[in-house]
Amino acid sequence: MRACRGELSKLASLPSVWVSCLVGVAVPAVVAFISASTGDTKAGADAGFQELAFGVVGAVVLGVVAASSEYSTEGEASGGGRQITTSLTVVPSRTRFLLAKVAAVITTATVLAVAAAAITLTFVQVLLGDHVQASDVSRVPGVVVYWVLTALLAFGITLLTRNGIVPLAVLILNTSVVTVTFLLTKITTLAVYFPDMAGLRMFIIEMDLPVHLSPVAGGAVMAAWVVVLLAAGVAVFRRRDA
């Protein structure tokens, strides 16, 4: 528990984490505003939830920063070493250290997702008024799980690469308006089982995909990807030098 509190405190001290929170809340709201400003008053069943799919970029940044910040160089007052050295001095067990960090990422991503969902769905309701049905709050847990799994996915990839630039660029690019994985579904049905495509089924209804996955099945597929990547990241982290 102490290690988890330490990791939460560490995340709270990082400006980039606060930026990720701002992005996670602001992006869906901005996208909703732009959509409402087009003059199209026909709101689909995914109004608000589609915007939250774009806002997951905040969770991506959170996951990447949680891992990559450990390999940043500390200030001269701390000897100019890397953060990971200090972290493993405080928590010598690498397994315990990673469990604490994963717990901190899950906690932060959950709070961020709940806040983003509440703000975005309320914002959409205010903007579109009678042109949108009351938000289906039963889909909000799906949003939260999707954001948490995305943050862990980003964390796992960064843990493997020890560099935040590549996973940050790739994952943010793939959360744009037209994702790479969505385009791949037009070529092969296997692309439906990519983590983001499968995970979106947890809260997005209107998706033109060649294979239909239920929300539970989509969540299970995405969770399987996360477990595999995290397991690989943990295995590599425990064997290599800090």
ROSE-4610 file (N, C-alpha, C; in Angstrom, 1 decimal, always signed):
// ROSE-4610
residu = [M/M/M/R/R/R/A/A/A/C/C/C/R/R/R/G/G/G/E/E/E/L/L/L/S/S/S/K/K/K/L/L/L/A/A/A/S/S/S/L/L/L/P/P/P/S/S/S/V/V/V/W/W/W/V/V/V/S/S/S/C/C/C/L/L/L/V/V/V/G/G/G/V/V/V/A/A/A/V/V/V/P/P/P/A/A/A/V/V/V/V/V/V/A/A/A/F/F/F/I/I/I/S/S/S/A/A/A/S/S/S/T/T/T/G/G/G/D/D/D/T/T/T/K/K/K/A/A/A/G/G/G/A/A/A/D/D/D/A/A/A/G/G/G/F/F/F/Q/Q/Q/E/E/E/L/L/L/A/A/A/F/F/F/G/G/G/V/V/V/V/V/V/G/G/G/A/A/A/V/V/V/V/V/V/L/L/L/G/G/G/V/V/V/V/V/V/A/A/A/A/A/A/S/S/S/S/S/S/E/E/E/Y/Y/Y/S/S/S/T/T/T/E/E/E/G/G/G/E/E/E/A/A/A/S/S/S/G/G/G/G/G/G/G/G/G/R/R/R/Q/Q/Q/I/I/I/T/T/T/T/T/T/S/S/S/L/L/L/T/T/T/V/V/V/V/V/V/P/P/P/S/S/S/R/R/R/T/T/T/R/R/R/F/F/F/L/L/L/L/L/L/A/A/A/K/K/K/V/V/V/A/A/A/A/A/A/V/V/V/I/I/I/T/T/T/T/T/T/A/A/A/T/T/T/V/V/V/L/L/L/A/A/A/V/V/V/A/A/A/A/A/A/A/A/A/A/A/A/I/I/I/T/T/T/L/L/L/T/T/T/F/F/F/V/V/V/Q/Q/Q/V/V/V/L/L/L/L/L/L/G/G/G/D/D/D/H/H/H/V/V/V/Q/Q/Q/A/A/A/S/S/S/D/D/D/V/V/V/S/S/S/R/R/R/V/V/V/P/P/P/G/G/G/V/V/V/V/V/V/V/V/V/Y/Y/Y/W/W/W/V/V/V/L/L/L/T/T/T/A/A/A/L/L/L/L/L/L/A/A/A/F/F/F/G/G/G/I/I/I/T/T/T/L/L/L/L/L/L/T/T/T/R/R/R/N/N/N/G/G/G/I/I/I/V/V/V/P/P/P/L/L/L/A/A/A/V/V/V/L/L/L/I/I/I/L/L/L/N/N/N/T/T/T/S/S/S/V/V/V/V/V/V/T/T/T/V/V/V/T/T/T/F/F/F/L/L/L/L/L/L/T/T/T/K/K/K/I/I/I/T/T/T/T/T/T/L/L/L/A/A/A/V/V/V/Y/Y/Y/F/F/F/P/P/P/D/D/D/M/M/M/A/A/A/G/G/G/L/L/L/R/R/R/M/M/M/F/F/F/I/I/I/I/I/I/E/E/E/M/M/M/D/D/D/L/L/L/P/P/P/V/V/V/H/H/H/L/L/L/S/S/S/P/P/P/V/V/V/A/A/A/G/G/G/G/G/G/A/A/A/V/V/V/M/M/M/A/A/A/A/A/A/W/W/W/V/V/V/V/V/V/V/V/V/L/L/L/L/L/L/A/A/A/A/A/A/G/G/G/V/V/V/A/A/A/V/V/V/F/F/F/R/R/R/R/R/R/R/R/R/D/D/D/A/A/A]
num = [1/1/1/2/2/2/3/3/3/4/4/4/5/5/5/6/6/6/7/7/7/8/8/8/9/9/9/10/10/10/11/11/11/12/12/12/13/13/13/14/14/14/15/15/15/16/16/16/17/17/17/18/18/18/19/19/19/20/20/20/21/21/21/22/22/22/23/23/23/24/24/24/25/25/25/26/26/26/27/27/27/28/28/28/29/29/29/30/30/30/31/31/31/32/32/32/33/33/33/34/34/34/35/35/35/36/36/36/37/37/37/38/38/38/39/39/39/40/40/40/41/41/41/42/42/42/43/43/43/44/44/44/45/45/45/46/46/46/47/47/47/48/48/48/49/49/49/50/50/50/51/51/51/52/52/52/53/53/53/54/54/54/55/55/55/56/56/56/57/57/57/58/58/58/59/59/59/60/60/60/61/61/61/62/62/62/63/63/63/64/64/64/65/65/65/66/66/66/67/67/67/68/68/68/69/69/69/70/70/70/71/71/71/72/72/72/73/73/73/74/74/74/75/75/75/76/76/76/77/77/77/78/78/78/79/79/79/80/80/80/81/81/81/82/82/82/83/83/83/84/84/84/85/85/85/86/86/86/87/87/87/88/88/88/89/89/89/90/90/90/91/91/91/92/92/92/93/93/93/94/94/94/95/95/95/96/96/96/97/97/97/98/98/98/99/99/99/100/100/100/101/101/101/102/102/102/103/103/103/104/104/104/105/105/105/106/106/106/107/107/107/108/108/108/109/109/109/110/110/110/111/111/111/112/112/112/113/113/113/114/114/114/115/115/115/116/116/116/117/117/117/118/118/118/119/119/119/120/120/120/121/121/121/122/122/122/123/123/123/124/124/124/125/125/125/126/126/126/127/127/127/128/128/128/129/129/129/130/130/130/131/131/131/132/132/132/133/133/133/134/134/134/135/135/135/136/136/136/137/137/137/138/138/138/139/139/139/140/140/140/141/141/141/142/142/142/143/143/143/144/144/144/145/145/145/146/146/146/147/147/147/148/148/148/149/149/149/150/150/150/151/151/151/152/152/152/153/153/153/154/154/154/155/155/155/156/156/156/157/157/157/158/158/158/159/159/159/160/160/160/161/161/161/162/162/162/163/163/163/164/164/164/165/165/165/166/166/166/167/167/167/168/168/168/169/169/169/170/170/170/171/171/171/172/172/172/173/173/173/174/174/174/175/175/175/176/176/176/177/177/177/178/178/178/179/179/179/180/180/180/181/181/181/182/182/182/183/183/183/184/184/184/185/185/185/186/186/186/187/187/187/188/188/188/189/189/189/190/190/190/191/191/191/192/192/192/193/193/193/194/194/194/195/195/195/196/196/196/197/197/197/198/198/198/199/199/199/200/200/200/201/201/201/202/202/202/203/203/203/204/204/204/205/205/205/206/206/206/207/207/207/208/208/208/209/209/209/210/210/210/211/211/211/212/212/212/213/213/213/214/214/214/215/215/215/216/216/216/217/217/217/218/218/218/219/219/219/220/220/220/221/221/221/222/222/222/223/223/223/224/224/224/225/225/225/226/226/226/227/227/227/228/228/228/229/229/229/230/230/230/231/231/231/232/232/232/233/233/233/234/234/234/235/235/235/236/236/236/237/237/237/238/238/238/239/239/239/240/240/240/241/241/241/242/242/242]
x = [+0.8/+0.0/+0.9/+1.9/+2.8/+3.5/+3.9/+4.5/+3.5/+2.2/+1.2/+1.0/+0.9/+0.8/+2.0/+3.2/+4.4/+4.3/+3.8/+3.7/+2.6/+1.5/+0.5/+1.0/+1.8/+2.5/+3.4/+4.1/+5.1/+4.4/+3.3/+2.5/+2.0/+1.5/+0.9/+2.0/+3.3/+4.3/+4.8/+4.3/+4.8/+3.9/+4.4/+3.5/+2.9/+3.6/+3.0/+1.8/+1.7/+0.5/-0.7/-0.5/-1.5/-2.0/-1.0/-1.3/-2.2/-1.9/-2.7/-4.1/-4.3/-5.6/-6.3/-5.7/-6.3/-6.7/-5.8/-6.1/-7.3/-7.3/-8.4/-9.7/-9.8/-11.1/-11.4/-10.4/-10.6/-10.9/-10.2/-10.4/-11.8/-12.4/-13.8/-14.8/-14.6/-15.4/-15.3/-14.0/-13.7/-14.3/-14.1/-14.7/-16.2/-16.8/-18.3/-18.7/-18.0/-18.3/-18.2/-17.2/-17.0/-18.1/-18.5/-19.5/-20.8/-21.1/-22.4/-22.4/-21.2/-21.1/-21.2/-21.3/-21.4/-22.8/-23.8/-25.1/-26.0/-25.4/-26.1/-26.8/-28.1/-28.8/-29.2/-28.8/-29.1/-28.0/-28.3/-27.3/-27.5/-26.5/-26.6/-26.6/-26.7/-26.8/-25.5/-24.4/-23.0/-22.6/-23.6/-23.2/-22.7/-21.5/-20.8/-19.8/-20.2/-19.4/-18.3/-18.7/-17.7/-16.6/-17.0/-16.0/-15.1/-15.6/-14.8/-13.8/-14.1/-13.2/-11.9/-12.1/-11.0/-10.2/-11.0/-10.4/-9.4/-9.5/-8.6/-7.1/-6.8/-5.4/-4.8/-5.7/-5.2/-4.7/-5.4/-5.0/-3.7/-3.5/-2.3/-1.1/-1.2/-0.2/+0.1/-0.9/-0.7/+0.1/-0.3/+0.4/+1.9/+2.1/+3.4/+4.3/+3.8/+4.6/+4.9/+3.9/+4.1/+5.4/+5.6/+6.8/+8.0/+7.9/+9.0/+9.7/+8.9/+9.5/+10.5/+10.5/+11.5/+12.8/+12.9/+14.2/+14.7/+14.0/+14.4/+15.5/+16.4/+17.5/+17.1/+17.4/+17.1/+18.0/+17.6/+18.4/+19.7/+20.5/+21.9/+21.8/+20.8/+20.7/+20.5/+20.0/+19.8/+21.0/+22.0/+23.2/+23.2/+22.1/+22.1/+21.8/+21.3/+21.0/+19.6/+19.2/+17.9/+16.9/+15.7/+14.6/+14.5/+14.7/+14.5/+15.5/+16.7/+17.7/+17.1/+16.6/+16.0/+14.8/+14.0/+12.8/+13.1/+14.1/+14.4/+15.2/+15.8/+16.4/+15.4/+14.3/+13.2/+12.4/+12.1/+11.4/+12.2/+13.1/+14.0/+13.4/+12.2/+11.5/+10.9/+11.4/+10.9/+9.5/+9.1/+7.7/+6.8/+7.1/+6.3/+6.3/+7.4/+7.5/+6.6/+6.6/+5.7/+4.2/+3.9/+2.5/+2.0/+2.9/+2.5/+2.2/+3.1/+3.0/+1.7/+1.5/+0.2/-1.0/-1.0/-2.1/-2.3/-1.2/-1.3/-1.9/-1.5/-2.0/-3.5/-3.9/-5.3/-6.1/-5.7/-6.4/-6.6/-5.4/-5.5/-6.3/-6.2/-6.9/-8.4/-8.8/-10.2/-10.8/-10.1/-10.6/-10.7/-9.7/-9.7/-10.9/-11.1/-12.2/-13.6/-13.8/-15.1/-15.3/-14.3/-14.4/-14.7/-14.0/-14.1/-15.5/-16.0/-17.3/-18.4/-18.3/-19.3/-19.4/-18.2/-18.2/-18.6/-18.1/-18.4/-19.9/-20.5/-21.9/-22.8/-22.4/-23.2/-23.1/-21.9/-21.6/-22.4/-22.4/-23.2/-24.7/-25.2/-26.6/-26.9/-26.1/-26.3/-26.3/-25.3/-25.1/-26.2/-26.6/-27.6/-29.0/-29.2/-30.5/-31.4/-32.6/-33.6/-33.2/-32.1/-31.7/-30.9/-30.6/-29.9/-30.7/-30.7/-31.4/-30.6/-31.2/-30.5/-29.4/-28.2/-27.1/-27.3/-26.9/-27.1/-25.9/-26.2/-25.1/-24.6/-25.4/-24.9/-23.7/-23.4/-22.2/-21.0/-21.1/-20.0/-19.0/-19.4/-18.3/-17.5/-18.1/-17.3/-16.2/-16.6/-15.7/-14.5/-14.8/-13.8/-12.9/-13.4/-12.5/-11.7/-12.2/-11.5/-10.3/-10.6/-9.5/-8.4/-8.8/-7.9/-7.0/-7.6/-6.9/-6.0/-6.4/-5.5/-4.3/-4.5/-3.4/-2.4/-2.9/-2.1/-1.4/-2.0/-1.4/-0.2/-0.5/+0.6/+1.8/+1.4/+2.4/+3.2/+2.6/+3.3/+4.2/+3.8/+4.6/+5.8/+5.6/+6.7/+7.7/+7.2/+8.0/+8.9/+8.4/+9.2/+10.3/+9.9/+10.9/+11.8/+11.4/+12.1/+12.2/+11.3/+11.3/+9.8/+9.5/+8.1/+7.7/+8.7/+8.4/+7.6/+8.2/+7.5/+6.1/+5.9/+4.5/+3.6/+4.1/+3.3/+2.8/+3.7/+3.4/+2.5/+2.8/+1.9/+0.5/+0.4/-0.9/-1.7/-1.1/-1.9/-2.4/-1.5/-1.9/-3.1/-3.1/-4.2/-5.5/-5.5/-6.7/-7.2/-6.7/-7.2/-8.6/-9.1/-10.4/-10.6/-9.6/-9.6/-8.4/-8.6/-7.5/-6.9/-5.7/-5.0/-5.7/-6.0/-6.6/-8.0/-8.7/-10.0/-9.9/-8.9/-8.6/-8.2/-7.5/-7.1/-8.3/-9.4/-10.5/-11.2/-10.9/-11.4/-10.6/-9.4/-8.5/-8.6/-8.7/-8.7/-9.6/-10.4/-11.3/-10.5/-9.2/-8.4/-8.2/-8.2/-8.0/-9.0/-10.2/-11.2/-10.7/-9.8/-9.3/-8.1/-7.7/-6.7/-7.3/-6.5/-7.1/-8.0/-7.7/-8.6/-9.9/-9.9/-11.1/-12.0/-11.4/-12.2/-12.7/-11.9/-12.3/-13.4/-13.4/-14.5/-15.9/-16.0/-17.3/-17.9/-17.1/-17.6/-18.6/-18.5/-19.4/-19.8/-19.3/-19.7/-20.7/-21.8/-22.8/-22.7/-22.6/-22.6/-21.2/-20.8/-19.5/-19.6/-19.1/-19.2/-18.0/-18.1/-17.0/-17.4/-16.5/-16.9/-17.3/-16.8/-17.1/-17.8/-18.9/-19.5/-19.0/-18.6/-18.2/-19.1/-19.5/-20.3/-19.4/-20.0/-19.2/-18.3/-18.8/-18.0/-16.8/-17.1/-16.1/-15.1/-15.5/-14.5/-13.6/-14.2/-13.4/-12.4/-12.9/-12.0/-10.8/-11.1/-10.0/-9.0/-9.4/-8.5/-7.8/-8.4/-7.8/-6.7/-6.9/-5.9/-4.7/-4.8/-3.7/-2.9/-3.6/-2.9/-2.2/-2.8/-2.1/-0.8/-0.9/+0.3/+1.4/+1.0/+2.1/+2.6/+1.8/+2.3/+3.2/+2.8/+3.6/+5.0/+5.0/+6.2/+7.1/+6.4/+7.2/+7.7/+7.0/+7.5/+8.7/+8.5/+9.6/+10.9/+10.8/+12.0/+12.6/+11.7/+12.1/+12.9/+12.4/+13.0/+14.4/+14.7/+15.9/+17.0/+16.6/+17.6/+18.1/+19.2/+19.7/+18.8/+18.8/+18.0/+18.5]
y = [-1.2/+0.0/+1.3/+1.2/+2.4/+2.6/+1.5/+1.7/+2.3/+1.9/+2.4/+3.9/+4.3/+5.7/+6.5/+5.9/+6.5/+6.8/+5.8/+5.9/+6.9/+7.0/+8.0/+9.4/+9.5/+10.8/+11.2/+10.2/+10.4/+10.9/+10.2/+10.6/+12.1/+12.4/+13.7/+14.8/+14.4/+15.4/+15.7/+14.9/+15.0/+16.0/+17.1/+18.0/+17.3/+16.4/+15.7/+14.9/+14.4/+13.7/+14.6/+15.8/+16.8/+17.2/+17.3/+17.6/+16.5/+15.2/+14.1/+14.2/+14.6/+14.7/+15.9/+16.9/+18.1/+17.7/+16.9/+16.5/+15.5/+14.6/+13.6/+14.2/+15.3/+16.0/+17.0/+17.7/+18.7/+18.2/+17.1/+16.6/+16.2/+15.4/+15.0/+16.2/+17.2/+18.3/+19.2/+19.3/+20.1/+19.4/+18.1/+17.3/+17.4/+17.4/+17.5/+18.9/+19.9/+21.3/+21.4/+20.9/+21.0/+20.2/+19.1/+18.3/+19.0/+19.7/+20.4/+21.7/+22.2/+23.5/+23.2/+22.0/+21.7/+21.9/+22.1/+22.3/+21.1/+19.9/+18.7/+18.3/+18.4/+18.2/+16.8/+15.9/+14.5/+13.8/+13.5/+12.9/+11.4/+10.6/+9.2/+8.6/+7.3/+6.6/+6.8/+7.1/+7.1/+8.6/+9.5/+10.9/+11.0/+11.6/+11.7/+10.5/+9.3/+8.2/+8.1/+8.6/+8.7/+9.7/+10.8/+11.8/+11.2/+10.4/+9.8/+8.8/+8.2/+7.3/+8.1/+9.4/+10.2/+10.7/+11.0/+11.5/+10.5/+9.3/+8.3/+8.6/+9.6/+10.0/+10.4/+10.9/+11.3/+10.1/+9.0/+7.7/+7.2/+7.4/+7.0/+7.7/+9.0/+9.8/+9.4/+9.2/+8.8/+7.5/+6.5/+5.2/+5.3/+6.1/+6.2/+6.9/+8.0/+8.8/+8.0/+7.2/+6.4/+5.5/+5.0/+4.2/+4.9/+5.8/+6.5/+7.5/+8.0/+8.9/+8.3/+7.0/+6.3/+6.3/+6.5/+6.5/+8.0/+8.9/+10.3/+10.6/+11.6/+11.9/+12.9/+12.6/+13.5/+14.7/+15.7/+16.9/+16.7/+17.7/+17.7/+17.4/+17.9/+17.8/+16.3/+15.5/+14.1/+13.3/+13.9/+13.2/+13.0/+13.5/+13.4/+12.0/+11.0/+9.7/+9.6/+8.4/+8.2/+7.9/+8.2/+8.0/+6.5/+5.6/+4.2/+3.7/+4.3/+3.9/+4.2/+5.4/+5.8/+5.0/+4.7/+4.0/+2.6/+1.9/+0.5/+0.5/+1.6/+1.7/+1.8/+2.5/+2.6/+1.3/+0.8/-0.5/-1.5/-2.3/-3.2/-4.3/-4.8/-5.8/-5.3/-5.7/-5.2/-5.6/-6.8/-7.2/-6.3/-6.0/-5.2/-3.7/-3.3/-2.0/-1.8/-2.8/-2.8/-2.9/-3.7/-3.9/-2.5/-1.9/-0.5/+0.5/+0.4/+1.4/+1.1/-0.2/-0.6/-0.2/-0.4/+0.1/+1.6/+2.3/+3.8/+4.2/+3.5/+3.9/+3.5/+2.4/+2.0/+3.0/+3.4/+4.4/+5.7/+6.2/+7.5/+7.5/+6.4/+6.3/+6.2/+5.5/+5.4/+6.7/+7.5/+8.8/+9.7/+9.7/+10.5/+10.1/+8.8/+8.4/+8.7/+8.6/+8.9/+10.4/+11.2/+12.7/+13.1/+12.5/+12.8/+12.4/+11.2/+10.8/+11.7/+12.0/+12.9/+14.3/+14.9/+16.2/+16.1/+15.1/+15.1/+14.8/+13.8/+13.5/+14.6/+15.3/+16.5/+17.6/+17.8/+18.8/+18.5/+17.3/+16.9/+17.1/+16.8/+17.0/+18.5/+19.3/+20.8/+21.3/+20.9/+21.4/+21.0/+19.7/+19.2/+19.2/+19.3/+19.4/+18.3/+18.7/+17.8/+16.9/+17.2/+16.5/+15.2/+15.0/+13.8/+13.2/+11.8/+11.1/+11.2/+11.0/+11.0/+9.9/+10.3/+9.4/+8.1/+7.0/+5.7/+5.4/+5.7/+5.6/+4.2/+3.2/+1.8/+1.5/+2.4/+2.2/+2.9/+3.7/+4.4/+3.5/+2.4/+1.4/+0.9/+0.7/+0.3/+1.3/+2.6/+3.7/+3.7/+3.5/+3.5/+2.3/+1.1/-0.1/+0.2/+0.7/+1.0/+1.9/+3.0/+4.0/+3.3/+2.6/+1.9/+0.9/+0.1/-0.9/-0.2/+0.9/+1.7/+2.2/+2.8/+3.3/+2.2/+1.0/-0.2/-0.7/-0.6/-1.0/-0.1/+1.2/+2.2/+2.0/+1.7/+1.4/+0.2/-0.9/-2.1/-2.0/-1.3/-1.1/-0.2/+0.8/+1.7/+1.0/+0.1/-0.7/-1.6/-2.1/-3.0/-2.2/-1.0/-0.2/+0.7/+1.1/+2.0/+3.4/+3.6/+4.9/+5.3/+6.5/+6.9/+7.5/+7.8/+8.5/+7.6/+6.4/+5.6/+5.1/+4.6/+4.2/+5.4/+6.6/+7.8/+8.2/+8.2/+8.6/+7.6/+6.3/+5.3/+5.2/+5.2/+5.1/+6.4/+7.5/+8.8/+8.8/+8.5/+8.4/+7.5/+6.4/+5.4/+5.8/+6.9/+7.4/+8.6/+8.8/+10.0/+9.6/+10.5/+10.4/+9.1/+8.8/+7.5/+6.7/+5.7/+4.9/+3.9/+3.6/+2.6/+1.3/+0.9/-0.4/-0.5/+0.6/+0.6/+0.4/+1.0/+0.9/-0.6/-1.2/-2.6/-3.5/-3.2/-4.0/-4.2/-3.2/-3.3/-4.2/-4.6/-5.5/-7.0/-7.1/-8.4/-8.3/-9.4/-9.4/-9.6/-10.0/-10.2/-8.9/-7.8/-6.5/-6.1/-6.8/-6.5/-6.9/-7.8/-8.3/-7.5/-6.4/-5.5/-4.9/-4.5/-4.1/-3.0/-1.9/-0.8/-1.1/-1.8/-2.1/-3.0/-4.0/-4.9/-4.1/-3.3/-2.5/-1.6/-0.9/+0.0/-0.6/-1.9/-2.6/-2.5/-2.1/-2.1/-0.9/+0.1/+1.3/+2.0/+1.6/+2.1/+1.1/+1.6/+0.8/+0.8/+1.9/+2.1/+1.9/+0.7/+0.4/-0.5/-0.1/-0.9/-1.8/-2.9/-3.9/-5.2/-6.0/-7.2/-8.4/-8.2/-9.2/-8.5/-9.0/-8.4/-9.1/-8.2/-8.7/-8.1/-8.8/-8.3/-7.4/-6.6/-5.8/-6.6/-7.7/-8.6/-9.2/-9.7/-10.3/-9.3/-8.1/-7.1/-6.7/-6.6/-6.3/-7.4/-8.6/-9.8/-9.8/-9.5/-9.5/-8.4/-7.2/-6.1/-6.4/-7.0/-7.4/-8.4/-9.3/-10.4/-9.7/-8.8/-8.0/-7.4/-6.7/-6.0/-7.0/-8.1/-9.1/-9.6/-9.9/-10.4/-9.4/-8.1/-7.1/-6.7/-6.7/-6.4/-7.6/-8.8/-10.0/-9.9/-9.6/-9.5/-8.3/-7.2/-6.0/-6.4/-7.1/-7.4/-8.4/-9.4/-10.3/-9.7/-8.7/-8.0/-7.1/-6.4/-5.5/-6.2/-7.4/-8.1/-8.7/-8.8/-9.4/-8.4/-7.3/-6.3/-5.4/-4.7/-3.8/-2.6/-2.0/-0.8/+0.4]
z = [+0.0/+0.0/+0.0/+0.8/+0.9/-0.5/-1.2/-2.5/-3.5/-3.4/-4.3/-4.1/-2.8/-2.5/-3.0/-2.9/-3.4/-4.9/-5.6/-7.1/-7.5/-6.7/-6.9/-6.7/-5.7/-5.4/-6.5/-7.0/-8.1/-9.3/-9.7/-10.8/-10.7/-9.5/-9.2/-9.3/-9.2/-9.2/-10.7/-11.6/-13.0/-13.8/-14.3/-15.1/-16.3/-16.9/-18.1/-17.7/-16.5/-16.1/-16.0/-15.5/-15.4/-16.8/-17.7/-19.1/-19.7/-19.4/-19.9/-19.4/-18.1/-17.5/-18.2/-18.5/-19.2/-20.6/-21.3/-22.6/-22.6/-21.7/-21.6/-21.4/-20.7/-20.4/-21.6/-22.1/-23.1/-24.5/-24.9/-26.2/-26.5/-25.7/-26.0/-26.0/-25.1/-25.1/-26.4/-26.8/-28.1/-29.3/-29.3/-30.5/-30.5/-29.3/-29.2/-29.7/-29.3/-29.7/-31.2/-31.8/-33.3/-34.0/-33.5/-34.1/-34.0/-32.9/-32.7/-33.6/-33.9/-34.6/-36.1/-36.6/-38.0/-38.5/-37.5/-37.9/-38.1/-38.0/-38.1/-36.8/-36.7/-35.5/-35.2/-36.2/-36.0/-35.2/-34.0/-33.1/-33.1/-33.3/-33.3/-31.9/-31.9/-30.6/-29.8/-30.5/-29.9/-29.6/-29.6/-29.3/-27.9/-27.8/-26.5/-26.3/-26.6/-26.5/-27.6/-28.8/-29.9/-29.5/-28.9/-28.5/-27.4/-26.5/-25.5/-26.1/-27.2/-27.9/-28.4/-28.8/-29.1/-27.9/-26.8/-25.6/-24.9/-25.3/-24.7/-24.9/-25.7/-25.9/-24.6/-23.7/-22.3/-21.6/-21.7/-21.0/-21.6/-23.0/-23.6/-23.1/-22.9/-22.4/-21.0/-20.2/-18.8/-18.7/-19.5/-19.5/-19.9/-20.9/-21.5/-20.4/-19.9/-18.9/-17.7/-17.2/-16.0/-16.1/-17.3/-17.5/-17.9/-18.9/-19.4/-18.4/-17.5/-16.5/-15.6/-15.5/-14.7/-15.3/-16.6/-17.3/-17.6/-17.0/-17.2/-16.2/-16.5/-15.6/-14.6/-13.3/-12.2/-12.2/-11.4/-11.3/-10.6/-10.7/-10.1/-8.6/-8.0/-6.5/-6.1/-7.1/-6.8/-7.4/-7.9/-8.4/-9.9/-10.5/-12.0/-12.5/-11.6/-12.1/-12.6/-13.0/-13.5/-12.4/-12.6/-11.6/-11.2/-12.1/-11.9/-10.8/-10.7/-9.7/-8.3/-8.2/-6.9/-6.5/-7.5/-7.3/-6.8/-7.4/-7.0/-5.7/-5.3/-4.0/-2.9/-3.2/-2.2/-2.2/-3.3/-3.4/-4.2/-3.5/-4.1/-4.9/-4.5/-5.3/-6.6/-7.7/-9.0/-9.2/-8.8/-8.9/-8.1/-6.9/-6.0/-6.6/-7.1/-7.7/-8.9/-9.8/-10.9/-10.6/-9.6/-9.1/-8.6/-7.8/-7.3/-8.4/-9.4/-10.5/-11.3/-11.6/-12.3/-11.5/-10.2/-9.4/-9.5/-9.5/-9.6/-10.9/-12.0/-13.3/-13.4/-12.9/-12.9/-12.1/-11.0/-10.1/-10.8/-11.4/-12.0/-13.3/-14.1/-15.3/-15.0/-14.0/-13.6/-13.2/-12.4/-12.0/-13.2/-14.1/-15.3/-16.2/-16.4/-17.3/-16.8/-15.5/-14.9/-15.0/-14.8/-14.9/-16.3/-17.3/-18.7/-19.2/-18.8/-19.2/-18.7/-17.4/-16.8/-17.5/-17.7/-18.3/-19.8/-20.5/-22.0/-22.2/-21.5/-21.7/-21.3/-20.3/-19.9/-20.9/-21.4/-22.4/-23.7/-24.1/-25.3/-25.1/-23.9/-23.6/-23.7/-23.2/-23.2/-24.6/-25.4/-26.7/-27.7/-27.6/-28.6/-28.1/-26.8/-26.2/-26.6/-27.2/-27.6/-28.8/-29.4/-30.6/-30.2/-29.0/-28.5/-27.4/-27.4/-26.4/-25.1/-24.0/-22.7/-22.7/-22.2/-22.3/-21.6/-22.2/-21.7/-20.7/-19.4/-18.4/-18.2/-18.7/-18.5/-19.4/-20.3/-21.2/-20.6/-19.6/-18.9/-18.4/-17.7/-17.2/-18.4/-19.5/-20.7/-21.1/-21.0/-21.3/-20.3/-19.0/-18.0/-18.2/-18.4/-18.7/-19.9/-20.9/-22.2/-21.9/-21.2/-20.8/-20.0/-19.0/-18.1/-18.9/-19.7/-20.5/-21.5/-22.0/-23.0/-22.2/-21.0/-20.3/-19.9/-19.6/-19.3/-20.5/-21.6/-22.9/-23.2/-23.1/-23.3/-22.3/-21.1/-20.1/-20.4/-20.8/-21.1/-22.3/-23.4/-24.5/-24.2/-23.4/-23.0/-22.1/-21.3/-20.4/-21.2/-22.3/-23.2/-23.9/-24.4/-25.2/-24.4/-23.2/-22.3/-23.0/-23.9/-24.6/-24.9/-24.5/-24.7/-26.0/-26.8/-28.1/-29.1/-29.3/-30.3/-29.9/-28.7/-28.3/-28.3/-27.9/-27.8/-29.2/-30.2/-31.5/-32.2/-32.0/-32.7/-32.1/-30.8/-30.1/-30.3/-30.3/-30.5/-32.0/-32.9/-34.3/-34.5/-33.8/-34.0/-33.2/-32.5/-31.9/-32.6/-33.8/-34.7/-35.2/-36.0/-36.6/-37.4/-38.2/-39.0/-38.5/-37.7/-37.2/-38.2/-38.0/-38.9/-38.7/-37.5/-37.3/-37.9/-37.9/-38.6/-40.1/-40.7/-42.1/-42.4/-41.5/-41.7/-41.7/-41.0/-41.0/-42.3/-43.2/-44.6/-45.4/-44.9/-45.7/-45.1/-43.8/-43.2/-41.9/-41.7/-40.6/-39.3/-39.4/-38.2/-37.4/-38.2/-37.6/-36.5/-36.6/-35.6/-34.2/-34.2/-32.9/-32.4/-33.0/-32.4/-31.1/-30.2/-28.9/-28.9/-29.7/-29.7/-30.4/-31.5/-32.2/-31.4/-30.7/-29.8/-28.6/-28.0/-26.8/-27.1/-28.2/-28.5/-28.5/-28.7/-28.6/-27.3/-26.2/-24.9/-24.7/-25.6/-25.4/-26.7/-27.8/-29.1/-29.8/-30.2/-30.8/-32.4/-32.9/-34.4/-35.0/-35.2/-35.8/-37.0/-38.2/-39.4/-39.5/-38.8/-38.8/-39.4/-40.0/-40.7/-39.7/-38.4/-37.4/-36.2/-35.7/-34.6/-33.3/-32.3/-31.0/-30.0/-29.0/-27.9/-27.0/-26.2/-25.3/-24.4/-23.9/-23.0/-23.8/-25.0/-25.9/-26.3/-26.6/-27.0/-25.8/-24.7/-23.5/-23.2/-23.3/-23.1/-24.0/-25.3/-26.3/-25.9/-25.6/-25.3/-24.0/-23.0/-21.8/-22.0/-22.9/-23.2/-23.8/-24.7/-25.3/-24.2/-23.2/-22.2/-21.3/-20.9/-20.1/-20.7/-22.0/-22.7/-22.8/-23.1/-23.2/-21.8/-20.8/-19.4/-19.0/-19.3/-18.8/-19.5/-20.8/-21.5/-21.0/-20.7/-20.1/-18.8/-17.9/-16.6/-16.7/-17.6/-17.8/-18.2/-19.2/-19.7/-18.6/-17.9/-16.8/-15.7/-15.4/-14.3/-14.6/-15.9/-16.4/-16.7/-17.2/-17.7/-16.6/-16.8/-15.9/-15.8/-14.6/-14.5/-15.3]
